[in-house]
Amino acid sequence: MPGPPYRHLGPLPVLTAEDLREPVRTLLADPTAEVSDWTGEPIGYESWSRASDGLYTVRGTASGEGGDRAWELVLKQVRHRPWRPGPRDLARQIDDGGDGPADWTYWRREALVLGSSLPYAVAGRFAAVRCLGIVPGPGDRLRLWLERAGGTPGEAWTARELLGTAEFLGGFHARSLRQPPPSREWWCRPFLEQAALRERFALIDRVADAETSADPAVRGLFRPGTATALRTLARRHAEAVRRVRSLPAALVHRDLTPRNLFRTAGGTVAIDWGQAGLGPAGEDLATLVLSSAVAADLGPTATLALGGAAAARHATGAAEEGGPCDPEDVVLAYRLVAAYHFGLPVVRIADRLLARDAVSRAETAADPGTRRRVAVMTALVEEAQGDL
C-alpha cells in the first residue's frame, strides 16, 4: 500500500448504544446512564503513523440518576497496516516499516499505554488524555474512547504557553524518574535508534555536492562545512546512541507536536501516545520546542534561544518536584535529538534540490522558507558538534 502521510475523512463508523454505554458512563461517572441519541463526524487530520485509522467526535445525550445530560467523546480507531518502505521512503520520514512491538508505528502501542496506569501515575500539570475505554473494532482494529481535550490547542500557543508546558513537562519527567516505568517490549525505540537515520546518512554526499555545485543558487543555500558536520553525525552515531542510553530513562511521549497538545486551566494535556517509551527527558523537550519552532517559522537564532529558555523552565519544573532530572543530561539529549532528528533531514532538501531542473532549483533555493529551514537545520547540527 502507499506510504504516509495518511489522510482520514471517512464517515463515522456504525455505532450502537451498547458501544457507547460504558465510555459514556465512565465520562459522566454515572453507572446508570443510558445513551438516548448521538451523532458524530470525522476530525480531519493527516498522520504519519501507519496505525492511524480515523478520529471522530461523537456527542449526544444520556439519561440516568442525574436526569438527561449531554456528553461528548473522541473515538480514535487504530489498525494493523503493513507497509514495506524503500530507502527513499525511510529517508523521507521516521517510520522504519517494521511490525514489531518496538517499531515506530506498532499499532497496539497507544492502546497499551493509555490502557495502563503508566502515564497517569506520574501525571501532574502535564498529563495524558483520559482514556475511557478500549475495545476491539471491526477487522484488525482497536477503538480508543477518549475524553475530549479542551483548552487552547498547541497550534494557537504563544511562546509563554509553550514555556509553561516545558516547566510542566519537567515535573512529569522528575516524577517518572522517581517512579521508573517497568520495561515493556512495546516501548518505542528512541529517536537515535531509528532505521531512517541510516538512509539519511547515505544522502550526506548530496549536501557535499550542493556545497560545490556550479549553480550559485544551490551553492549559496548550504554553508561550507555542513557536509563535514553531517559526516561527524554519521561517524559518531554509535557513540551518540551509547551516550543517550547512559542517561536516566523517564517515560517520554516523543511526539509533542502542536497538534497533540492542549493548554487547560490546570496544565497541559497530551494526546496521541503512539510513540511513547523510555528515554531521556531531552527527547520530549526537543520535540516540544523544535516542532513548534518549525510551525512558527522561526529562524536559527530564535530557535536556539527558545530551546535555551525551554531547558531552563524544564529544569525549574523538575526542581519543584524535587528532581532528580539533571539539567545537563536534559540539554545533552536535547542537542543530540535536535541534530539527528531535526537537523539531519537537511540532506533530503539537498537531494530534492539537485534533482530539479535549473529554473526550479533557482526558485526553490531563493524561497525564504527553504532558506530558513536549511539555516535552522544547519544550526542544530553544528550545535551538537561539541557533544560528538
Secondary structure as UniProt FT lines:
FT   STRAND          6..8
FT   HELIX           17..28
FT   TURN            31..32
FT   STRAND          34..42
FT   STRAND          45..47
FT   TURN            50..51
FT   STRAND          52..64
FT   TURN            65..66
FT   STRAND          67..79
FT   HELIX           87..92
FT   TURN            101..102
FT   TURN            104..105
FT   TURN            107..108
FT   HELIX           109..114
FT   HELIX           118..121
FT   STRAND          126..128
FT   STRAND          131..137
FT   TURN            138..140
FT   STRAND          141..147
FT   STRAND          152..153
FT   HELIX           154..156
FT   HELIX           159..178
FT   TURN            185..186
FT   HELIX           191..193
FT   HELIX           196..201
FT   TURN            202..203
FT   HELIX           204..211
FT   HELIX           216..219
FT   TURN            220..221
FT   TURN            224..225
FT   HELIX           226..235
FT   HELIX           237..246
FT   STRAND          250..252
FT   HELIX           258..260
FT   STRAND          261..263
FT   STRAND          268..270
FT   TURN            274..275
FT   STRAND          277..279
FT   HELIX           281..295
FT   TURN            296..297
FT   HELIX           300..320
FT   TURN            321..322
FT   HELIX           327..337
FT   HELIX           338..343
FT   TURN            344..345
FT   HELIX           346..354
FT   HELIX           358..366
FT   HELIX           368..383
FT   HELIX           385..387
//
